[in-house]
Amino acid sequence: MPEITITGFRTRDVRFPTSLDKTGSDAMNAAGDYSSAYCILETDSEYTGHGMTFTIGRGNDIVCAAISYLAERIRNRTLSSLVSNWGQTWRHLVNDSQLRWIGPEKGVIHLALGAVVNAIWDLWAKTLGKPVWRVVAEMTPEELVRCIDFRYITDAITPEEAVQLLAKAQEGKEQRFKDALDSRAVPAYTTSAGWLGYGEDKMRALLRETLANGYKHFKLKVGGSVEQDKHRLAIAREIIGYDKGNVLMVDANQIWSVPEAIAHMEQLAEYKPWFIEEPTSPDDVLGHKAVRDALRPYGIGVATGEMCQNRVVFKQLLASGAIDVCQIDACRLGGVNEVLAVLLMAAKFGVPVVPHSGGVGLPEYTQHLSTIDYVVVSGKRSVLEYVDHLHEHFLHPSAVKDGYYQTPTEPGYSVEMKPESMDRFSYPGEEGVSWWRSEEAKPILEGEKI
C-alpha cells in the first residue's frame, strides 16, 4: 500500500437533545444532551480517520477547539511514522508545553487527545482492513507494549512486566480469539431502564423488556432520597429476582461525600448490589478505599473510572486496593494507548475491567476494548455496559444479541457517524438543516440562558 499522509482535519460539534426525555439522567446530571466532539483526519488517500469524545452538551465546542490544537501536531505526518512507534507518538501529542500547562493529561485537553488518538487508530485499522480490536489482538506482546507511554507508571508496572503478563496470556488465546469471532467474548449489561428521571411504569417496562432479551446484569442510578432509592431497587428486584443469577448494580455519579456514601449504601444493602459505582469524587482515591473497606462486610464492591482522568489516577486506585471494578472510559483516557496501560495494570492487580459505556458512541468504542481485554490481556470475561440510545446515527452501530455484544468485523473503530446525522444535529448548525435551529430546540436553548 502506498504511503498515506495526514493532510488536514475537521472538527464537528454534534449534540443530541436527550435532555428532553431524561435519557442519561442521574443524581449529578439531571438533563444532559448526549454530544460528540468529533475529529476527522483527512489524508491524501481514500481513507479518513474518525474519532470522538463524549460530553453532555455545553462545553462540547471547547473540546472541539482543543482537538484542533492537537490535530495540528500531526498534520503532514505519514501514518506509518505515527504507528511505527506508537508510544513515542502518544508522548509527542501530550508534550506541547503550552497546552500541557492548561491540561497535563487531564480535563479538556485530555478529552481532545482521546478523540485525536482514536482517529489515528480508526484510520490505521481501515488501511489494514481490520477492526481495531483485531489489530491489537494480532500484535506480539512486544508490539503491544511499544504502544504505551510508561512514564509515571513504572512503579506499578514496567514494560518488562507487561511483556511477561501478555506472554502468559498467550495460553488459551486461540480459543478466546475464536470466541470473539463467534460473538461470545463480551457479555452485556444494561442501564437503559435505570435512569433517575424515568417514571416507574417506564422503568418496569424496560426492565421486563431487557430481561426478556437475555440480559443478566442490570444497573440503576441512585443518589436521590434513601426512600426513593429503596423503592426503585425493590421494583428492580421484584422483576429480576434474587435467585435467577441476575445481578444488580447501582451508580451514584459522585453525588455523595465519603460518610454519606457509606451510610446510604448500608441502607441499600438488603437489595444485594454487586457494586456501587462512583460513590464519591472521582479524584478521591482515599475516599474510594474508605468506602470499599466499610462496605466489604455487606458484600458490596466499589467501582469507578468513567471520570478518571488518566493512567496515573488509575494506578493509585488499583495499587492502593481502592476499587473492586475498574471502569475505563474510551475517550476520557487518552485513546487506545492509555487504555492499554490501564488494562495491563488492572490485570496485574487482579481487578476486573468493566468499561463505562453509557453515552453516544461509547458502546461502539468499548466493544473493541473489552474484546481486547478478554482475548489479549486478562483472558477473563467481564461484562460491558450497553445503553440502547442513538446507535442509528453510526455507520456500524454496536449491537447485542442473546446477551452478548456482536463483535465488530468492519475495519476501523466503529465510531464513524452518518454524514446526515452530523448535519442534522450539528450545533448550532445551519438554518434549515440543523435540529438546533428548529422550534423544537427552543425549550433547551431557552434553558441555557437561565
Disulfide bonds with the S-S distance in Angstrom:
none
